[in-house]
Amino acid sequence: MEVIQTTKIILAWELFEQGLPKTHIAERLRINRDTVRLWVQAIAAMVFKPKV
C-alpha cells in the first residue's frame, strides 16, 4: 500500500472521530464517500473488536 493511501485512511479515521460527516471527509480527501464508509467500517471493526 502506498504511503499516500495509508495517510488518507488515517486522516479519514481521525476526521470521522472528530465528528465530520463522511461526505465532508470524502470531499476534503477527494475520494468517494463509499470509500470513506468502507475504511471507517474496517477500522471500527479492528478497534472495537470484542475480546474473547
N, C-alpha and C positions, 0 to 999 in steps of 0.2 A: 504494500500500500504506500502510496506517495505521502510525503510529509505534508504537502498542502492539503490533501484529502483528510488526513488524520487531524490536522489543525482545525479544519472546518467541522469535523464531527465533535471535537472537544468544545469548540466555540458554540456550536448549536446546543449542546447539552447545558453549558453554562448559561446561555441566554434563556433556555427553557426553564432552568431552575430559578432564574430571576423573575419569571412570570411573563416573559414576552410570548405572544401568540406565535404558533408555528408559521403562520402566513408571513408575519413580520420577519421572523428568523430566515425564512426562505428568501424573501426579497433582499434582506441585508447580505446574505451569503451568495446570492444569485444562483440558487438551486431550486429544485422542485419542492413544493410543500409536502408531497408524499415521501420524498427522500428524508426530509426532516422527521416526519412521523415515524418512518422505519428506524432511523437512527435512535430516536428518543425511546421507542419501544424496546429496542435491543439493549440499550444501556440500562434502562429501568429494570429489565429482566435480570441483568447481571448484578446490578447494585442492590436490588430489593429481593433477591432470590432467597427464599426461606431456607434456613439451615436445618438439615435433617440429623 
